[in-house]
Amino acid sequence: MNLFLVTARVLLGTVLLTGLCFLTSSFASQPTIRIGLEEDIESLPFVKETVASLENSLADYPMVFVPIKSASLQQKAGLKDLDFVILSPEKAALVYQLGQAYSIASEQSELSEDPARSLSLTILVPTERNKDAGQIGFLNKPSEFQCLLANEIMNHSPNAGKQSSCMQFNGMDHLLSALKNGEIEATALKPCALEASNDRLNEIKVLNEKFSPKNHCSVSSEGYPNLQFMAVNGAPAELRDLLTGTLKTLYSGKGGATWSDPVSLLPVKHLLEKYKVKEYIEAQPLDWARFIERFYYPLAAVVLLFLFFVIHSFLVELKVRKQTRKLLKSQLAKEAAERKAREKQAEMEKLERVNIVGQMSSMIAHELKQPLSSITNYLNALTVLINKEATDKELLRYSVIKMKESNQKAAAIIDHVRSYAKSTKTERHELNLSSLALKIFRDFEVRTRIDQQMSNIAFKATVQEDILIDADELEVSLAIYNILKNAVEAVKSVDDAFVSLEISRDGDDCCLIVKDNGAPLTEEQKINLESPFRTSKTDGLGLGLAIVKRIMESHAGKILFECNPAGGLKACLIFPLAQGDK
């Protein structure tokens, strides 16, 4: 029992499954064909005949005809859910340009081998043409493409070269009357309208046309194709082949038109591009060739501008490199000059120090005389004390201490000179400029009185007391010594010679002035005042005043000279006062 039920259920399921598969395959083999019709052409007789013929020829296939708005064709998704479309040539060129569909059949005339007859519009002109009318008449409202096509045909006439406007007339009689009266320049008739109006063409001639046999009219050609039957991208191949074969068997007995092999849409595309139809230009994709064609002059300007900047940048780079090399060479030369200058400066400083030590020898000898004389006196005293029978130990001890102090003083003087000769670093402390300068000045006065050749020099000092400066005593002494020495030497051969010293405060500074009444200086001597290694003395190095200048600069001071045309020189040493003396 159970085995029987199971077998029956299996057989029933098999039958149901087979039937379902058959129905599914049957439905799949007969898909719904969706054909779009442009609104402007769905009422044309040839289109109506094509729709009726397809429905009869493919009765086993579900078929749906969908009206299409012209505006939707400009969008990429304008033909969504459609398999085929029937379009006018301008819309077909637009869809083809957008890559949405391609032609599989074109409307063709059965007759007419004359290319001049194969036009979508027939142009009629009056025998006596009014060339100033500038208008073309149409029955009913013409499409933009038809108006462009009419102008294109007119441009091949003797009256070519101007753009005409298109007018609408509601009847053939009214249209032909306006043509005969010269109100319009030409009339553009749609296919087959010419043959239907043979009896009313008096005083009217066809422009580049001939009459076709009765009941047969030229509809389209490769030059200007008319209606296009197009397959939308993605349409099944089986349906495309089925529909293409079916279309070629259809025949319109009334107009003599039929569907034939597809013709090229390039002439229509060129026509639309030539007249720059906004709708077409904005919708077409911009490939490189079209982009270059549309923007040739701006692109040329950009390329030229780019080349200009490239060349300019290259020239600027060359100039920059040239200037960089020149600056580098100049920098290297400057560094070499600075290095030589430093070497010369070091050599000059070395010579200065050697000369300083030499000039200081007389000062040092004078300074050392005092401690050495003290030592000699104490040694003499010690000798006397030792020879006495009763020795005074306290006096001996005192003498030894004084000798030791004098020896230390002499050693300190020598060490100071040696350290100065070895190093440029000096130790500065608060110094009484008044006492130091007056002491050196009196020493020069004593020396000149001993020397018979300079005993005639008068010395005068006007010194403000206790003027304090922060300075190195040895360097300041040397500066004053050099100034006084030059002054004394300048007045050696002068009668009534004098050398004066003045020291006074001047705000935050103090001035040490040395004057003499020596012979007037020559221009060369004035130039040599501060120039090292240049002197008018046969035994001099020319470093004296240069040393003074360097000492003054190292003490944040300066030296000034004033020459008297009548004779004499005024030298002024300016020192900043010590903080405690301001």
Rosetta blueprint (number, residue, H / E / L):
1 M L
2 N H
3 L H
4 F H
5 L H
6 V H
7 T H
8 A H
9 R H
10 V H
11 L H
12 L H
13 G H
14 T H
15 V H
16 L H
17 L H
18 T H
19 G H
20 L H
21 C H
22 F H
23 L H
24 T H
25 S H
26 S H
27 F H
28 A H
29 S L
30 Q L
31 P L
32 T L
33 I E
34 R E
35 I E
36 G E
37 L E
38 E E
39 E L
40 D L
41 I L
42 E L
43 S L
44 L L
45 P H
46 F H
47 V H
48 K H
49 E H
50 T H
51 V H
52 A H
53 S H
54 L H
55 E H
56 N H
57 S H
58 L L
59 A L
60 D L
61 Y L
62 P L
63 M E
64 V E
65 F E
66 V E
67 P E
68 I E
69 K L
70 S H
71 A H
72 S H
73 L H
74 Q H
75 Q L
76 K L
77 A L
78 G L
79 L L
80 K L
81 D L
82 L L
83 D L
84 F E
85 V E
86 I E
87 L E
88 S L
89 P H
90 E H
91 K H
92 A H
93 A H
94 L H
95 V H
96 Y H
97 Q H
98 L H
99 G L
100 Q L
101 A E
102 Y E
103 S E
104 I E
105 A E
106 S E
107 E E
108 Q E
109 S E
110 E L
111 L L
112 S L
113 E L
114 D L
115 P H
116 A H
117 R H
118 S L
119 L L
120 S L
121 L L
122 T E
123 I E
124 L E
125 V E
126 P E
127 T L
128 E L
129 R L
130 N L
131 K L
132 D L
133 A L
134 G L
135 Q E
136 I E
137 G E
138 F E
139 L E
140 N L
141 K L
142 P L
143 S L
144 E H
145 F H
146 Q H
147 C H
148 L H
149 L H
150 A H
151 N H
152 E H
153 I H
154 M H
155 N L
156 H L
157 S L
158 P L
159 N L
160 A L
161 G L
162 K L
163 Q L
164 S L
165 S E
166 C E
167 M E
168 Q E
169 F E
170 N L
171 G L
172 M H
173 D H
174 H H
175 L H
176 L H
177 S H
178 A H
179 L H
180 K H
181 N L
182 G L
183 E L
184 I L
185 E L
186 A E
187 T E
188 A E
189 L E
190 K L
191 P L
192 C L
193 A L
194 L L
195 E H
196 A H
197 S H
198 N H
199 D H
200 R H
201 L L
202 N L
203 E L
204 I E
205 K E
206 V E
207 L L
208 N L
209 E L
210 K L
211 F L
212 S L
213 P L
214 K L
215 N L
216 H L
217 C L
218 S L
219 V L
220 S L
221 S L
222 E L
223 G L
224 Y L
225 P L
226 N L
227 L L
228 Q E
229 F E
230 M E
231 A E
232 V E
233 N L
234 G L
235 A L
236 P L
237 A H
238 E H
239 L H
240 R H
241 D H
242 L H
243 L H
244 T H
245 G H
246 T H
247 L H
248 K L
249 T L
250 L L
251 Y L
252 S L
253 G L
254 K L
255 G L
256 G L
257 A E
258 T E
259 W E
260 S E
261 D L
262 P L
263 V L
264 S L
265 L L
266 L H
267 P H
268 V H
269 K H
270 H H
271 L H
272 L H
273 E H
274 K H
275 Y L
276 K L
277 V L
278 K H
279 E H
280 Y H
281 I H
282 E H
283 A H
284 Q L
285 P L
286 L L
287 D L
288 W H
289 A H
290 R H
291 F H
292 I H
293 E H
294 R H
295 F L
296 Y H
297 Y H
298 P H
299 L H
300 A H
301 A H
302 V H
303 V H
304 L H
305 L H
306 F H
307 L H
308 F H
309 F H
310 V H
311 I H
312 H H
313 S H
314 F H
315 L H
316 V H
317 E H
318 L H
319 K H
320 V H
321 R H
322 K H
323 Q H
324 T H
325 R H
326 K H
327 L H
328 L H
329 K H
330 S H
331 Q H
332 L H
333 A H
334 K H
335 E H
336 A H
337 A H
338 E H
339 R H
340 K H
341 A H
342 R H
343 E H
344 K H
345 Q H
346 A H
347 E H
348 M H
349 E H
350 K H
351 L H
352 E H
353 R H
354 V H
355 N H
356 I H
357 V H
358 G H
359 Q H
360 M H
361 S H
362 S H
363 M H
364 I H
365 A H
366 H H
367 E H
368 L H
369 K H
370 Q H
371 P H
372 L H
373 S H
374 S H
375 I H
376 T H
377 N H
378 Y H
379 L H
380 N H
381 A H
382 L H
383 T H
384 V H
385 L H
386 I H
387 N H
388 K L
389 E L
390 A L
391 T L
392 D L
393 K H
394 E H
395 L H
396 L H
397 R H
398 Y H
399 S H
400 V H
401 I H
402 K H
403 M H
404 K H
405 E H
406 S H
407 N H
408 Q H
409 K H
410 A H
411 A H
412 A H
413 I H
414 I H
415 D H
416 H H
417 V H
418 R H
419 S H
420 Y H
421 A H
422 K H
423 S L
424 T L
425 K L
426 T L
427 E L
428 R L
429 H E
430 E E
431 L E
432 N E
433 L H
434 S H
435 S H
436 L H
437 A H
438 L H
439 K H
440 I H
441 F H
442 R H
443 D H
444 F H
445 E H
446 V H
447 R H
448 T H
449 R H
450 I H
451 D L
452 Q H
453 Q H
454 M H
455 S L
456 N L
457 I L
458 A E
459 F E
460 K E
461 A E
462 T E
463 V E
464 Q L
465 E L
466 D L
467 I L
468 L E
469 I E
470 D E
471 A E
472 D L
473 E H
474 L H
475 E H
476 V H
477 S H
478 L H
479 A H
480 I H
481 Y H
482 N H
483 I H
484 L H
485 K H
486 N H
487 A H
488 V H
489 E H
490 A H
491 V L
492 K L
493 S L
494 V L
495 D L
496 D L
497 A L
498 F E
499 V E
500 S E
501 L E
502 E E
503 I E
504 S E
505 R E
506 D E
507 G L
508 D L
509 D E
510 C E
511 C E
512 L E
513 I E
514 V E
515 K E
516 D E
517 N L
518 G L
519 A L
520 P L
521 L L
522 T L
523 E H
524 E H
525 Q H
526 K H
527 I H
528 N L
529 L L
530 E L
531 S L
532 P L
533 F L
534 R L
535 T L
536 S L
537 K L
538 T L
539 D L
540 G L
541 L L
542 G L
543 L L
544 G H
545 L H
546 A H
547 I H
548 V H
549 K H
550 R H
551 I H
552 M H
553 E H
554 S H
555 H L
556 A L
557 G L
558 K E
559 I E
560 L E
561 F E
562 E E
563 C E
564 N L
565 P L
566 A L
567 G L
568 G L
569 L E
570 K E
571 A E
572 C E
573 L E
574 I E
575 F E
576 P E
577 L L
578 A L
579 Q H
580 G H
581 D H
582 K L
